[in-house]
Amino acid sequence: MPTVNDDAPLLDDLMPWSVPPLRLGREWVVAPDLRTLRARWDALLAAEGAERDALFRPSRARTTRTAVAALPGQRTGTVRLVREAGPCPEPVRLAYGPFDEQWLLPDHRLIDVARPELWRVADDRQLFAVEQPYVPRAAGPALLVTAALPDGRSPAGRPGRIRPLYRRPGGLEPNVVPGLLELLEARYGMPVTARDLLAWAVAAARPTPEGCRVPLPGGPGTWAAGVALGQRLTGIHLRGARGGDRPRLPGGRRPYVRAPLPPDPGTLAYDAEGEALVVGGTGRIAPVPEEAWEFRVGGARMLPLWFERRAGEAEPGTLDAVRPREWPREWTSELLELVTVLALLDGLEAERRALLPGGGPGLTRSALRAAGVLPAGDAARRPASVLDHWEEGPEGQGALL
């Protein structure tokens, strides 16, 4: 991969408002399917006293007696969980690490650190850029994009950053350092939107110990090519969300179930000669390019990680152990789509790695400082005030904002 100039801007310069990852505190609040989450909630409420406490898995931040406000935009109970007797909160989609969308119980009483500022701006216009932490010599993208609320976790176990594209609901107030879009429009002689900047970053971001660096090209040709590539990459990341198309491989290369998956597959392996995933010893999915099997983020292979989260062992007697007795058909569909996503991304990797600033000197941090764009002001690094909806405080009180 081309060397990145040490004076190339950081993503933190260009999209200055960022939020640390969520800290769930207990993994049972996330599951790959809705039925499991509702069954876990019912099991929790069926228990009383010390048994409910043990199932909940208390932490320093949350116990069944913790008083806490509802998450912004969520209609969930706010009475202490020790007295809760109501229906299961309606689960929401969660980007549970790279390339794994699951479901989350959006109840603030269940989550140690939920980052309410993210929930205030999450709507059908929002996109989230998830910056992956630097791992020396690790292959994989430095920046991922999701329409679902991300937990921001990294397979490497290191904290990354979540950067919403917009600071307010409705696609208002781009999370872009003031003056940058106007400077880029003047430089390249074309309109430049926040979505264009995000697309360029997805294509051009390079991991460094200081964070994602995003070289800005000197000329319009490289910029336009990079934005077009980034739009294709972002469309694959989003998997049809925000009006895009579901990812599809060309005919003849689309993965199919060649042999039925067993009801309780415990292993996942790869048959390189047959280009096939071997699921539970007898199930087969093919064709699966070796590049999809080897696709990594932060040093971790995505397909085995995705499978382990669904088929791995859980401690008996815990809520984590409440799960489907047999492998659901929808998980197979999601696995086929994940293979497709990883294969398509790998197919664009050579083009992404070759993307270089060109057409004259690039826009360095020094140049952005000279233009008055950098440094970003303190206000651009803080959440915007979003006070246009009711938020319920502990025990049904109005929240103090």
N, C-alpha and C positions, 0 to 999 in steps of 0.2 A: 504494500500500500504506500502511496506517495507520502513523503515526509511533510508534516504540517508545520508551517511557520510558527515560531513561538509567539509572534505578534498577531497571529490570527485571532479574531474575536472568540470568546467563549460563548456558549449558549446562554450562560448566565448574564452576559452583557446584552444580548439581543432580546431575550425573554426574561426580564429581571424578577418577576414574581414567581416564586417556587414554594412548594410545600413538601415537607419530609414525608416519608412513607407512613401509612397507617400502621398502628400497632394493635392487632386484634386482641391479643391476650389469651384467646382460646380458639382453637381451630375448628371446633364443632359448629361455629356460627356460619361456616362456609361449606357448601356441598355442590357437587356437579349437577344435582337435580332438585326440583322443588319438593317432591314427595319426601325426600330424606329430611330436609329442613323442617317441614311441618311435623314429621314424626318425632324429630328431636325436641321440638318445642312441646309437643304433647307429653313426651316422656318427662321433660323437666317439670312441667306443671302438675303431672300426676304424682310427683314426689313431694314430700313435705319435710320441713325442719332440716335436720342435719343431712338427710339424704339429698334434698334439693341443693343444699350448699355444696355437697361433694360433687354432684353432677355438674353444677355450674362451673366449678373450678375457679375459685376466687383468686384474685391477685391483689397487689397493693393498690391498684387503681380502681378495681371493681369487686364488690361482693354482692350478695343478694339484698343487702341493706343499703346500698349506695343510692343516694338521691342525685338525679341527673336530668338535665333538660332533654327533650326530644331532638333528634337530628333535624336540621332545616329541611322543610319540604316533606317530612315523613309523619304520617299519622299513626304513631305508636304510643303505647301506654307510658306514663311517667311515674306511676306508683312504684314503690320499692318492689323488686322482684320477689321478695319473700312473701308478699301479699298478692302477687299477680295471679289472675284467674281468667284472663281474657283470651281471645283468639290469637292465632299466630300472626305476627306482623307480615305484611306482604313482602316477599323477598324481592331484591333488586339485583340486576346483573353487576358482576364485579370482575374486573380484569385482575385475575389472581396470579400475578407474576407474568412473565412473557408468554404470550400465545396460549393462554389458558383462561377462558371465560367460564366462571362458575356463578353460583347464586349466594347472596349474602342476606342474613337477617338484619335489616337496617335499624336496629334498636340500640340506642346509645347506652342503655344499661348493660349491654352485652359486650361492648367494644372498649378496650382500655383507652386508646387514643384514636378517635375517628376523624379528626381534622374537619370540624364543621365548616370551615371556610371553603373547602372543596364542595361540600354538599350544597352550599348556597349558590354556586355558579353552575352546577350540573343540570343541564337541560338538553333538549333535542337539537340545539345548535352547537353545543360545546364539544371540543376535542381536547384530549389530554396528551401531552408529550411526556413520556416517561424516560428520563435520562438514566442510562445504565452506568453503574459505577465502574471505574477503571480497574481492570484485572490484567496484569502484565502478560503479554503474549497470548491473550485469549482472543479467539476469533468471535465474530458475530457483530450485529448492529449495535451502534452506540446509542441510538435513539429509536424508541418505539412509539406508536400512536394508537390510541384507543378511544372509542366513543363511550365505552362503559367506564364507570368510576374505577380508577386503578387503586390497588393497594400499594403499588410502588415497590414491591419487594423484588429483590434480586436473587437469582439462583446461587450467586456467589456468597450470599449472606451479608453483603455490604450495603449500606444505605445509599440509595439513589435520590433523585429529586423528581417531583411531579410538577409540570408546568402547564396550567390551563392555557388554552389559546386565547380565551376572553376573560376579562376581569369581572364582567357582569353578565347576568342571564340575558338571553335573547341575542347572543352574538355581538354584544356591545362592548366597547372599550378594549381593543386588542391588547393582549399582554406583550407589547412590543415597546422597547425603549423609545420615548418620544423623539420624533424627528427622523427616525431611521427610515420609515417607509417613504417619506418625502425625499430623503437623500437618495435612496435606491431608484426611485422613479426618475429623478433628474439624471442620475448616473447612467441608467440603462435606456432611457427614452421610452418607457412603457409603464402602464399602470402596475403597481405592486401592492398586493393585499397581504394581510396577515396569513392567510392560507398559503399564498405563494412563498412567504418566508419560511413557514413550517415545512412545506414541501422541499424547498432547497435544503433546509437543515437535515431532513430525513435522508436525503441523498448525499450530503456533503459532510455530515458530522463525523469527526474522528475522535476516538477516545484518547485522552492524555491523563497523566496524574493530576493535572489541575482541573480536569473536567472535560466535557465535550467541547472541542474546538470546531468552529464552523467557519472555514475560510470563505470570504466573500469575493467573487471574481471581479476582474477589472472591466470586462466588457459584456455587452448584452447577449452575445451568442452563447457563451458558456452559461450565463445565468438562465436563459430560456431553456437550454438543454437540461440543466440540472433541475429546474422546476418541473419540467415535463417528466423526468425520471422519478423525482420525488412524489409526484402525483400518482404515478403508477404504483410505487412502493406503498404509499399511504393507503391507496385503494385496497391493496392486498391485506394490509394490517387491519383495516376496518371491516373486511369480510361482508360487504353489502350494507353496512350501516351508513346513515346520512345520505341515502339515495343512491349509493353505488351498486355495482354488480357483485354477486357472489363470485369468489375466485373459482376458476375452472382451468384445468390443464387441457392441452390439445387432445383431440380424439386419438385413442390408442395409447395415451400416457395417463389416462385417468385411473386412479386406484379403485378397485372393486373388491368385494368379499369373494374370494375364490373357494374358501372352505369355511363352513359356519364356525363362529366363535363358540367355545364351550360356555356353559352357564356361569362358571366361576373361574375365569382365567387368572392364574396367579403369576404368569411369566410373560415376558415380551422379549423376543429375540429377532435377529435379522438374518435372513438367508441372502447373502450377497449374490450367489450364482443365480438364484431365481428371482432376485429383486423383490423380495417379499418380506412382510412382517409376519412372524410366526407368533400367534397369540394363544397362550395357554397350551402350547404343544401341538394342537391340531388345527386351530383356526389360521387361515392365511388371508392376507390382504396384499394385492399386487396390481399393477407394478408400483413399487416404492423405490425411487432412486436412492442410491447410497448417500447422495448429498443431503437428502431429506433426513435420513437416519442419523447422519453425522452433524446435522445443523445444531449449532451451539450458541448460547448466550451466556456471557460471563463464565465460560468454561464448561457449562453443563449442557448435555444433549437434551433437546426439548422433547422428543418422543418418549424416551424412557421416563423422564420426569413427569410428563403428563399422565402416563400410564400408572406410575407408582402412586400418584395421588388418588387414584380410583381403585386400584387393586392391592395396595399395600396393607399390611396387617395393622389392626387397630387394637388398643387395649380393651379386653373384655370388660363389660360393665360400665363403660363410659359412653357419653353421647357420641363420641367419634365412631364408636362401633355400631351405631344405628345407621344402617346403609342398606341398599338393595340386596336381596338374597341372590339375585341373578343379574348378570351384566345386562343393562338396559339397551334396547335397540338404538336409542338416541345417542348413547355414548359411541356406538360404532359409527354413526353418521358424523359425529364431531371428530372422531379420529380420522376418518377419510378426509374431512375438510382440513384438518391440521396438516396431514401429509401434503395436500394440495398447496396450502399456504407456504410451507417450508420449501417445497420444490420450486414454486414460482419465485420466491425471494432469492433462492440460490441461483436461479437462472438469470437474475439481474445483477448478481454480485460483481461480476467482472466489469460491467458497465459502471456500477457504483464506485468500485475501487479505482477506476481509471479517471473519474471525474476530477479535474484539476482547475483551479482558477486560471483564467486565460484572458486574452484580449487586453493586455496592459497590466499595470500594477494593481494588485487586489486592494480591497478596502481593509486595512489593518486596524488594530485597536488604536494605534497612534493616529491614523487618518481619521478615525471616528472621533477621537478626542479633539483633534484640530478642527473638525466640523461642528463641534459643540454637542454631539450626540451622546458621547460618553464623558464622564461616568453617569450611570443612571441615578436619578434622585432617590431619596429615601421613600417618597410616596409611591414610586413605581415598584418598589420591592415589598410593599405592604398590601394586604387584601383591600379591595375597594369596599366601601360601606354599602351593603346590600340589605335594605330594611323594608322591602316591598311585600313581605308576607309574614303571617303569624308564625311565631315559634313558641311552642309550649315548654314551660319550665318544669322543674320537679314538682310532683304531686299535683299536676294540672294547672299550675300558676302560669301567668304570662311570663315569658322569658325576658330578662333584663339585658338589653343589647347596648 
